Amino acid sequence: MVMLNGFSDLMEILVSLTGFGIIIGEMISLSVALVTGFWLFIKGGTSALTGFGIGSGVDFLTGSFAPSKTGGLIASMVKINAAAEEPEED
């Protein structure tokens, strides 16, 4: 998932720099966001979507130039892993 979001962020940076393929870049971004949102929902419920939502919001505010969706995904994964219960050792 991190590689998928990293690819999406890279494509958005290239589109921002060149201005070529804006529609294709937005379609890639939307499809990656939907897949990632569904994966995070399955992994950790609605509370896991907050970090990814914040990352997507920062991505929108910076004009898709900063790789903040990938950062939001990593923050959400850390939050999910921290909330998971560790097995008790006997």
C-alpha positions in Angstrom: 0.0 0.0 0.0 2.9 2.4 0.7 4.3 1.7 -2.7 0.9 2.2 -4.3 0.4 5.6 -2.6 4.0 6.5 -3.3 3.4 5.9 -7.0 0.3 8.0 -6.9 2.1 10.9 -5.2 5.0 10.6 -7.8 2.5 10.8 -10.6 0.8 13.8 -9.1 4.2 15.6 -8.7 5.0 14.9 -12.3 1.6 16.2 -13.4 2.1 19.3 -11.3 5.5 20.0 -12.8 4.6 19.3 -16.4 0.9 20.0 -16.6 0.6 17.0 -18.9 -2.0 14.3 -18.3 -4.0 16.1 -15.6 -7.1 13.9 -16.1 -5.1 10.7 -16.1 -3.3 11.8 -12.9 -6.5 12.6 -11.2 -8.0 9.3 -12.2 -5.0 7.5 -10.7 -5.2 9.5 -7.6 -8.9 8.9 -7.1 -8.6 5.1 -7.7 -5.7 4.8 -5.3 -7.5 6.9 -2.7 -10.6 4.6 -2.9 -8.5 1.4 -2.7 -6.4 2.7 0.2 -9.5 4.0 2.1 -11.2 0.6 1.7 -8.1 -1.2 2.9 -7.7 1.1 5.9 -11.4 0.6 6.8 -11.0 -3.2 6.7 -7.8 -3.0 8.8 -8.9 -0.7 11.5 -12.4 0.6 11.1 -13.4 4.3 10.7 -10.8 5.5 13.3 -8.0 4.4 10.9 -9.3 6.7 8.2 -8.5 9.9 10.2 -4.8 9.9 9.4 -5.3 9.2 5.8 -8.0 11.9 5.6 -5.7 14.4 7.1 -3.0 13.4 4.7 -5.4 13.8 1.8 -6.5 17.2 3.0 -2.9 18.4 3.2 -2.3 16.9 -0.3 -5.2 19.0 -1.6 -4.0 22.2 0.1 -0.5 21.9 -1.3 -1.7 21.4 -4.8 -0.7 17.7 -4.9 2.9 18.6 -4.8 3.8 17.2 -1.4 3.7 13.4 -0.8 1.3 13.7 2.1 -1.0 10.9 1.1 1.8 8.4 1.7 2.6 10.2 5.0 -1.0 9.9 6.0 -1.1 6.2 5.1 2.0 5.6 7.2 0.5 7.5 10.1 -2.7 5.5 9.9 -0.7 2.2 9.8 1.3 3.3 12.9 -2.0 4.1 14.6 -3.6 0.8 13.7 -0.5 -1.2 14.9 -0.3 0.8 18.1 -4.0 0.1 18.9 -3.6 -3.6 18.3 -3.5 -5.7 21.4 -0.3 -7.6 22.0 -0.6 -11.2 22.9 0.0 -12.1 26.5 3.0 -14.2 27.2 2.7 -17.0 29.8 
